[in-house]
Amino acid sequence: MEKVVVGLMGFGNIGSGFAAILEENKEQIESSLGRSIYIKRILVKDPENFRDMNKGEEYFTNNADLILSDPEIDIVVELIGGVHPAYEYITRALESGKHVVTANKAVIAKYGRELFALADKNRVSIRFEGSVGGGIPIIATLIRSLAGNQFEEIVGIINGTTNYILTRMEEADMSFEEALAEAQAKGFAEADPTSDIEGEDAAYKISILTHVAFGVYVKPEDVPRTGITHITEEEIKFASQLGYKIKLLATVRRNNNSGSLDIHVHPTLVPFEHPLASINHEFNALFIKGNAVGDLMLYGKGAGSLPTGSAVVGDVMEIVRIMKNNIFEEKLYTSRYHTEPASISLGRSAYYLRLQVKDKPGVLGNIASAFGRNGISLQSVVQRGRGSLSVPLIFITHEAERDKLDQALNEIRKIEEVEEISSILMVQKNPE
């Protein structure tokens, strides 16, 4: 049987999962492709750590040239993570006429346009399904199955670490710090969780989805984002009492009035009735609205060695089929870019606001007047605790522009009885 030769760069959780799936499902994969997939060499930091695996002397190597300069290697699978040297390795592989599969969200978000153009120039393919949503086939769904749609909105939970933390805070009455420590102990959070809990990871992913679905490049650093470090167990309880769960949502939405895209990563109150409210622990889900298909949701494990490894195997198999049929998919990704720059905004949203105020007559009226003067309509008002000198006052607004909300809050901060604006969270509306 003809074989396709792979060079694997990285043998951590995802790399080892990829190799394990190839081995365990070998018969099924070969039957599907009519080809065998053979890993010739694996790039690791220290080959000495793998000597007991009884492989050839150069099977595990710390020399990237043995992969990138090997004419026998057809596909380079990059799973080392980080931006550098992964970007340089991918670039060299494409320039050498090798196909590339990666799960590297940072590289694709930052350098996707450049790499897609380079792949086209050298008539090779690059695939990145594992970069968003782990084992959820979101990229293929948007590019192929839903290609006939004009997308109106994608909103989802695309970071398993933060979803696990928020779930445990709710179900076990944990503090943020306690839930984070548990997530780290179970391997759902890194030793340095900053990228996850500050929303950077989700910003990379929504940047990629914005390109794939809307054809617009948005630098990940330009995505407005707020993390979850300020979410307290008290906030979780207040939200639950009002009929909501708090989730870190990544959103991109077409603004039909202005032609801009509303895009952001933000902790959001999700109504109990919304499908995303039921997504717990390390699971991810993406809610998609297309003008033809309507509403649909994709759900699954958003990270982990086997779910992400499954996405990588799927990408490799797709490239093998392209090689087998001698097909070149010209401009598969580059043709999806619009020439005009993206106009980015937070868009309109309902908001949850928690203020700490002195419990005095007239305070609520003064605050409500400030909202009214700035065009902010209130959906509900709840006062928690009475008889104390200081009490929390909770508002949920109707949909409003964020700049008008900020104007109102600047006025409210000047009211003597307002001690603090403790929390500002978006509110997700139910599907129509």
matplotlib code that plots the C-alpha trace (Angstrom):
import matplotlib.pyplot as plt

x = [0.0, 1.3, 2.3, 2.2, 5.1, 4.6, 7.0, 5.6, 6.8, 5.9, 5.1, 3.2, -0.4, -1.7, 1.2, 1.1, -2.7, -2.4, 0.1, -2.0, -5.1, -3.1, -2.0, -5.2, -7.4, -4.8, -7.0, -10.0, -7.8, -6.1, -9.4, -10.8, -7.9, -6.4, -3.1, -1.1, 0.1, 3.6, 5.3, 9.0, 10.4, 9.3, 10.8, 11.2, 13.2, 15.3, 15.4, 17.1, 13.7, 12.3, 15.1, 13.1, 10.5, 12.8, 12.6, 15.4, 18.2, 16.8, 13.1, 13.0, 15.2, 15.8, 17.0, 14.1, 16.1, 15.8, 12.1, 12.0, 14.7, 13.7, 12.3, 10.5, 8.2, 5.0, 3.1, 4.5, 2.3, 3.2, 2.1, 4.8, 2.6, 3.6, 4.4, 8.1, 9.7, 6.5, 5.8, 9.3, 8.9, 5.5, 6.9, 9.9, 7.7, 5.4, 8.3, 9.7, 6.5, 5.2, 1.6, 1.1, -1.4, -1.3, -3.4, -1.6, -4.2, -1.7, 0.2, -3.0, -4.6, -1.4, 0.0, -2.8, -3.1, 0.6, 0.7, -2.4, -0.8, 2.4, 0.6, -1.1, 2.1, 3.7, 0.6, 0.3, -2.4, -2.5, -5.1, -5.9, -9.1, -7.6, -6.8, -10.4, -12.7, -10.5, -12.5, -15.4, -15.3, -16.1, -13.7, -14.8, -18.4, -18.1, -16.0, -17.8, -21.1, -22.4, -20.5, -23.8, -24.7, -24.2, -23.3, -25.0, -23.6, -21.2, -21.3, -19.8, -17.8, -14.4, -12.2, -12.6, -10.5, -12.7, -15.8, -14.6, -13.8, -17.2, -19.0, -17.2, -17.8, -21.5, -22.1, -19.6, -19.9, -16.1, -14.2, -12.4, -9.1, -10.3, -11.8, -8.7, -6.5, -8.8, -8.7, -4.9, -4.7, -6.9, -4.9, -7.6, -5.6, -1.9, 0.5, 0.4, -3.3, -3.1, -4.0, -7.1, -8.5, -7.8, -9.6, -6.5, -7.0, -10.6, -9.6, -7.2, -10.0, -12.7, -10.1, -9.8, -13.5, -14.1, -11.8, -13.3, -17.0, -17.0, -13.9, -12.4, -9.0, -9.1, -5.9, -6.4, -5.0, -7.7, -10.5, -12.1, -11.8, -12.5, -11.4, -13.1, -10.7, -13.2, -16.1, -16.9, -19.1, -21.5, -21.9, -22.6, -25.3, -26.9, -27.0, -28.6, -31.3, -32.1, -32.3, -28.8, -25.5, -22.2, -20.2, -17.1, -18.5, -16.7, -19.0, -18.8, -22.0, -22.8, -24.1, -26.6, -27.2, -23.6, -21.9, -19.4, -18.7, -19.6, -16.8, -15.8, -14.8, -16.7, -18.2, -21.9, -25.1, -26.7, -30.5, -31.2, -33.2, -30.4, -28.6, -25.2, -26.3, -26.2, -22.5, -20.5, -17.0, -14.3, -16.8, -17.0, -20.0, -20.6, -24.0, -24.1, -26.7, -26.8, -29.3, -30.1, -29.6, -30.9, -29.7, -27.5, -25.1, -21.9, -20.8, -17.9, -14.7, -12.7, -9.3, -7.4, -5.0, -7.5, -10.2, -7.7, -5.6, -8.8, -9.1, -5.4, -5.9, -8.9, -6.9, -4.1, -6.6, -8.1, -4.7, -4.0, -7.2, -6.1, -2.8, -4.4, -6.7, -4.0, -6.2, -5.0, -7.6, -6.4, -7.2, -9.3, -8.7, -7.1, -10.2, -12.3, -10.6, -12.4, -10.3, -11.8, -10.5, -12.8, -14.8, -15.0, -17.4, -18.9, -22.3, -25.5, -26.1, -28.2, -26.1, -26.1, -24.8, -24.1, -23.6, -22.8, -24.7, -25.6, -29.1, -30.8, -34.0, -33.8, -30.6, -32.5, -34.3, -31.1, -29.4, -32.5, -32.5, -28.9, -29.7, -32.7, -30.7, -28.3, -30.9, -30.5, -33.7, -34.0, -35.5, -35.3, -34.0, -33.3, -32.0, -30.3, -30.2, -32.0, -31.4, -27.6, -25.7, -24.4, -26.4, -26.0, -28.3, -28.6, -29.8, -30.5, -30.8, -32.4, -30.1, -27.8, -24.6, -21.7, -20.5, -24.0, -23.8, -20.3, -21.6, -24.4, -22.0, -19.7, -22.6, -23.6, -20.1, -20.4, -23.6, -22.5, -24.3, -22.8, -19.8, -18.8, -19.8, -18.9, -19.7, -20.5, -21.5, -23.2, -26.5, -27.0, -30.5, -32.4, -32.4, -35.4]
y = [0.0, 3.4, 5.5, 9.2, 10.3, 12.7, 14.7, 15.5, 18.5, 18.3, 15.2, 16.7, 16.0, 16.7, 15.2, 12.0, 11.9, 12.3, 9.4, 7.2, 7.7, 6.9, 3.7, 2.6, 3.4, 2.4, -0.2, 2.1, 5.1, 3.0, 1.5, 5.0, 6.5, 3.6, 4.9, 4.4, 7.3, 6.8, 9.1, 9.1, 11.5, 13.5, 16.8, 16.9, 19.0, 16.2, 12.9, 11.2, 11.2, 8.8, 6.3, 3.6, 3.6, 1.4, 3.6, 4.3, 6.6, 9.6, 8.9, 11.4, 14.4, 17.9, 18.9, 20.5, 20.3, 16.5, 17.1, 20.3, 19.3, 15.7, 15.2, 12.1, 13.9, 15.0, 16.5, 18.5, 18.4, 21.3, 20.8, 22.5, 25.5, 29.1, 31.6, 31.1, 29.0, 27.4, 30.2, 29.8, 26.0, 26.3, 28.9, 26.7, 23.7, 25.5, 27.0, 23.5, 22.3, 20.4, 20.4, 21.6, 20.7, 22.7, 23.2, 26.5, 29.2, 31.9, 31.4, 31.2, 34.2, 36.3, 35.1, 33.3, 35.7, 35.4, 31.6, 31.0, 33.1, 31.2, 27.9, 29.1, 30.3, 26.9, 24.9, 23.1, 22.9, 24.2, 22.9, 24.2, 22.5, 21.8, 25.4, 26.2, 24.0, 21.0, 18.0, 20.2, 20.3, 24.0, 25.1, 22.4, 23.1, 26.7, 26.3, 23.3, 22.2, 25.8, 27.4, 28.5, 30.7, 34.3, 34.2, 36.6, 35.5, 33.1, 33.1, 30.4, 29.0, 28.4, 28.2, 25.1, 26.4, 29.3, 27.3, 24.7, 27.4, 29.1, 25.8, 24.8, 28.2, 27.7, 24.1, 23.8, 27.4, 27.8, 31.1, 31.9, 31.0, 27.6, 26.7, 27.7, 25.6, 22.6, 23.2, 23.2, 20.1, 18.3, 19.5, 21.8, 24.9, 25.7, 26.5, 30.1, 30.4, 34.1, 33.6, 31.6, 33.6, 37.0, 36.1, 36.1, 32.4, 33.1, 36.3, 34.2, 31.8, 34.3, 36.1, 32.8, 32.3, 35.9, 35.2, 31.8, 32.9, 36.6, 36.9, 39.7, 39.7, 41.1, 41.1, 39.2, 42.1, 44.3, 42.1, 43.8, 41.4, 41.1, 38.0, 36.3, 37.2, 39.7, 37.2, 36.3, 33.5, 36.3, 37.4, 33.8, 33.6, 36.9, 35.8, 32.4, 34.1, 36.2, 33.2, 33.3, 31.5, 33.4, 32.2, 33.6, 34.1, 35.0, 36.7, 38.0, 39.4, 41.2, 44.7, 45.1, 48.8, 50.0, 47.2, 46.7, 43.6, 43.4, 41.3, 40.8, 38.3, 39.0, 37.4, 37.2, 36.4, 33.6, 32.8, 29.3, 28.7, 29.4, 26.2, 27.6, 27.7, 23.9, 23.7, 22.9, 21.9, 21.7, 21.4, 24.0, 24.9, 27.3, 28.7, 29.7, 31.7, 31.6, 33.2, 29.9, 27.3, 29.3, 28.5, 25.5, 24.6, 22.5, 20.9, 18.8, 18.7, 21.8, 20.6, 17.5, 15.1, 12.9, 15.4, 17.8, 14.9, 13.7, 17.1, 16.9, 13.3, 14.5, 17.3, 15.0, 12.6, 15.4, 16.4, 12.8, 12.7, 15.9, 14.3, 11.1, 12.9, 15.4, 18.4, 21.8, 23.9, 27.3, 30.2, 28.1, 30.6, 33.7, 34.2, 34.6, 37.8, 41.0, 43.9, 46.5, 46.7, 45.6, 48.1, 46.7, 47.6, 46.1, 46.6, 46.7, 44.5, 44.3, 44.7, 43.5, 46.1, 45.8, 48.9, 49.2, 52.1, 53.7, 52.7, 56.1, 57.4, 58.9, 56.9, 54.7, 57.7, 59.6, 56.6, 55.9, 59.5, 59.3, 56.3, 58.0, 61.2, 59.0, 56.9, 53.8, 51.9, 49.6, 46.1, 45.3, 46.6, 44.4, 45.5, 42.8, 43.3, 45.9, 47.6, 47.8, 51.0, 49.7, 47.4, 46.0, 47.4, 45.3, 46.6, 44.8, 47.2, 46.8, 46.7, 49.8, 51.0, 50.7, 54.3, 55.6, 53.1, 54.4, 58.0, 57.1, 55.3, 58.3, 60.4, 57.7, 57.5, 61.2, 60.5, 60.8, 57.7, 55.4, 53.7, 51.5, 50.1, 46.5, 44.7, 45.2, 42.1, 41.6, 39.8, 37.3, 37.2, 34.0, 32.7, 34.2]
z = [0.0, -0.9, 2.1, 3.0, 5.1, 8.0, 10.0, 13.5, 15.3, 19.0, 21.1, 24.0, 24.8, 21.3, 19.5, 21.4, 21.0, 17.2, 17.0, 19.3, 17.1, 13.9, 15.5, 17.1, 14.1, 11.5, 9.7, 9.5, 8.2, 5.6, 4.4, 4.1, 2.2, 0.3, 1.7, 4.9, 7.0, 8.3, 10.9, 9.9, 12.5, 15.6, 16.8, 20.6, 22.9, 24.4, 22.4, 25.4, 27.2, 24.5, 24.1, 25.9, 23.1, 21.0, 17.9, 15.4, 16.4, 14.6, 15.0, 17.9, 17.1, 18.3, 14.8, 12.9, 9.6, 9.6, 9.0, 7.0, 4.6, 4.1, 0.6, 1.6, 4.1, 2.5, 5.4, 8.4, 11.5, 13.8, 17.4, 19.4, 20.2, 20.8, 18.0, 17.6, 16.3, 15.1, 12.6, 11.1, 10.9, 9.1, 6.8, 5.8, 5.3, 2.9, 1.1, 0.7, -1.0, 2.0, 3.2, 6.8, 9.5, 12.7, 15.8, 16.6, 17.2, 18.0, 14.7, 12.6, 14.2, 13.9, 10.6, 8.8, 5.8, 5.2, 5.5, 3.4, 0.6, 0.9, 0.7, -2.5, -4.0, -3.4, -4.4, -1.1, 1.6, 5.2, 7.6, 11.1, 12.4, 15.8, 16.4, 17.5, 19.5, 19.9, 18.5, 17.3, 13.5, 13.3, 10.5, 8.1, 8.9, 8.1, 5.0, 3.5, 5.0, 5.5, 2.6, 1.0, 4.0, 4.8, 8.5, 10.8, 14.2, 15.9, 19.6, 21.8, 24.7, 23.1, 26.2, 28.3, 31.2, 32.0, 31.4, 33.9, 36.5, 36.2, 36.3, 39.5, 41.1, 40.5, 41.4, 44.3, 45.6, 45.1, 44.9, 41.7, 43.2, 44.5, 41.1, 39.3, 41.6, 41.0, 37.2, 37.4, 39.5, 36.9, 33.9, 32.6, 33.3, 32.7, 35.5, 34.1, 33.2, 32.1, 28.4, 29.3, 32.3, 30.7, 27.4, 25.2, 24.1, 23.1, 21.3, 19.1, 18.3, 17.5, 15.3, 13.3, 13.1, 12.0, 9.0, 8.1, 8.5, 7.6, 5.4, 7.5, 9.3, 12.8, 14.7, 17.9, 20.0, 18.5, 19.8, 22.8, 25.7, 29.4, 31.4, 34.3, 37.2, 38.7, 38.8, 42.4, 43.8, 44.9, 41.3, 40.3, 43.0, 41.9, 38.3, 39.2, 41.3, 38.2, 35.9, 34.3, 34.2, 33.7, 30.8, 29.0, 25.5, 22.3, 19.8, 16.3, 14.8, 11.6, 12.3, 9.4, 10.2, 10.0, 8.0, 10.8, 12.9, 16.5, 18.1, 21.6, 24.4, 27.5, 30.7, 29.9, 31.6, 29.6, 30.2, 31.6, 28.5, 26.1, 24.7, 25.8, 29.4, 29.6, 28.4, 31.5, 32.7, 30.0, 27.1, 24.3, 22.1, 19.2, 18.4, 14.7, 12.8, 9.0, 6.7, 5.1, 7.8, 10.7, 14.2, 15.0, 17.7, 17.6, 21.0, 22.2, 24.1, 23.3, 24.3, 25.3, 23.6, 21.9, 20.9, 19.4, 18.0, 16.3, 14.5, 13.5, 12.1, 10.1, 8.6, 7.6, 6.0, 4.1, 2.7, 1.8, -0.3, -2.0, -2.8, -4.0, -6.4, -7.4, -6.6, -5.7, -3.8, -5.0, -2.7, -0.4, 2.5, 0.8, -1.4, 1.7, 2.7, 2.0, 0.8, 3.1, 6.7, 9.4, 11.5, 14.9, 17.7, 20.8, 19.3, 21.2, 24.2, 27.3, 30.4, 34.0, 36.4, 40.1, 42.2, 45.8, 47.3, 50.6, 51.6, 51.6, 50.2, 46.6, 45.6, 43.2, 41.6, 41.0, 39.4, 37.2, 36.1, 35.0, 32.9, 31.4, 30.5, 28.5, 26.7, 28.7, 29.3, 32.3, 32.1, 35.8, 39.2, 42.2, 45.6, 47.6, 51.4, 53.4, 56.7, 56.1, 55.6, 52.2, 49.9, 46.4, 43.7, 40.5, 37.1, 33.9, 30.9, 27.6, 24.6, 24.5, 22.9, 25.2, 24.8, 26.0, 28.9, 29.9, 29.7, 32.1, 34.5, 34.5, 35.8, 38.3, 39.8, 40.8, 42.9, 46.5, 47.6, 45.0, 46.6, 43.7, 40.3, 41.2, 38.0, 34.3, 32.4, 29.1, 28.8, 26.0, 24.6, 23.8, 20.2, 18.2]

ax = plt.figure().add_subplot(projection="3d")
ax.plot(x, y, z, "-o")
ax.set_aspect("equal")
plt.show()
